[in-house]
Amino acid sequence: MTPGFTEKNSFARGASSTYWFLDQYTPAKAMDKFQQLYDVKAQVNGKLVQLTKITGKVNETVYSDKLLNDKKLVVLPASMYKNIQIWQNHHRLKVNKKGLVTLHKTGKGSIEYKYVPSNADKLSSVVS
C-alpha cells in the first residue's frame, strides 16, 4: 500500500467492496468486523480510531500511527491468516489465532503485519 491508500478510496465510484471481492477474502471469523476492515480503523483500548499511516511492502503491511503505541489492547484492521506474524521493534508479538489481529500489549514503534511463507509455500514456488 502507498501512503494514504485505503481499500475504501481505491474503489471506483459507485462500486462496493463486494465488487472487488474483499468480502470473499475475509475469513468467516472476521466478517462481524468487516466494516472496521473496510474503513481501516483500529480498536484501541475499546475505542475505534482511524489509521492513516499505513505502508505496504512485499508480504507486509506497516502500521506507523503513534496512537497504537503503549496500549493494553489493540485490534488491527487486519485479518488473521495462517503464516501471519506480528512484529514491533524486532520482537514478535503474541496474537490471537482467529478473526482480526488482536494485540494484548504494544510498545513503541511501528507494528509490522507480515506474511511469512511456510516451507511448503517456498517449495511450491520452486517447483512451479
C-alpha positions in Angstrom: 0.0 0.0 0.0 1.1 3.5 -0.6 0.8 6.3 2.0 -2.8 7.5 2.1 -4.1 4.4 0.4 -7.1 2.6 1.8 -9.4 0.0 0.3 -12.2 2.5 0.7 -10.7 5.2 -1.5 -9.4 2.7 -4.1 -12.8 1.5 -5.2 -14.3 3.0 -8.3 -17.2 5.5 -7.7 -20.3 3.5 -7.0 -18.6 0.2 -6.6 -18.7 -1.6 -3.3 -16.3 -3.8 -1.6 -18.2 -6.8 -2.8 -17.5 -5.7 -6.3 -13.8 -6.1 -5.5 -14.4 -9.4 -3.7 -12.8 -8.1 -0.5 -15.6 -9.8 1.5 -14.6 -13.1 -0.2 -11.0 -12.9 1.1 -12.0 -12.1 4.7 -12.1 -15.1 7.0 -15.6 -16.0 8.3 -14.4 -15.4 11.9 -13.6 -11.7 11.0 -16.8 -11.0 9.0 -18.5 -9.4 12.0 -15.7 -6.7 11.9 -15.8 -6.3 8.1 -16.7 -2.6 8.3 -13.7 -2.0 10.5 -11.5 -3.7 7.9 -13.1 -1.7 5.1 -12.8 1.6 6.9 -9.2 0.8 8.1 -10.0 1.5 11.7 -8.2 0.0 14.7 -9.8 -0.6 18.0 -7.5 0.9 20.7 -8.4 0.2 24.3 -12.1 -0.1 23.3 -12.3 3.0 21.0 -12.4 2.9 17.2 -9.7 5.1 15.7 -8.9 5.9 12.0 -5.5 4.8 10.9 -3.7 7.0 8.3 0.0 6.0 8.5 0.0 2.6 6.7 2.6 1.5 4.2 2.9 -1.7 2.3 5.8 -3.8 1.3 6.0 -7.3 -0.3 4.1 -9.6 2.1 4.0 -6.9 4.7 1.8 -4.0 6.0 3.4 -1.5 8.4 1.2 0.4 10.8 3.1 3.6 11.9 0.3 5.5 13.7 1.6 6.6 17.2 -1.8 6.0 18.7 -1.1 2.3 18.6 2.0 2.7 20.9 2.0 1.6 24.5 -1.6 0.3 24.6 -3.1 -2.6 26.5 -5.4 -3.8 23.8 -5.2 -3.1 20.0 -7.4 -4.8 17.3 -5.8 -4.0 13.9 -8.0 -3.8 10.8 -6.2 -6.9 9.5 -7.5 -10.5 9.3 -5.6 -13.3 10.9 -4.5 -15.9 8.4 -2.1 -18.9 8.6 1.6 -17.8 8.4 0.9 -14.2 9.7 3.4 -12.8 12.2 3.2 -9.5 14.0 6.4 -7.7 14.9 7.3 -4.5 16.8 10.9 -3.3 17.3 12.3 -6.6 16.1 10.2 -8.6 18.7 7.5 -10.9 17.7 4.2 -10.1 19.4 1.7 -12.7 20.6 -1.6 -12.5 18.8 -5.0 -14.4 18.6 -5.3 -17.1 16.1 -8.7 -16.2 14.6 -10.7 -13.2 13.4 -8.8 -9.8 13.4 -5.3 -9.4 14.7 -5.6 -8.7 18.4 -2.6 -7.5 20.4 -2.8 -7.5 24.2 0.2 -5.2 24.8 2.0 -2.9 22.4 5.3 -1.0 22.9 6.7 1.9 21.0 7.4 1.9 17.2 5.7 0.7 14.1 3.7 -2.6 14.0 4.6 -4.9 11.2 2.0 -7.4 9.9 4.0 -10.0 7.9 3.1 -13.0 5.8 5.9 -15.5 6.2 5.8 -18.3 3.6 6.0 -21.8 5.0 8.5 -24.3 3.7 5.7 -25.9 1.6 5.0 -22.4 0.1 8.7 -22.0 -0.7 8.9 -25.5 -2.2 5.8 -25.0 -4.4 7.2 -21.8 -5.8 10.5 -23.5 -6.7 8.6 -26.5 -8.3 6.3 -24.3 -10.3 
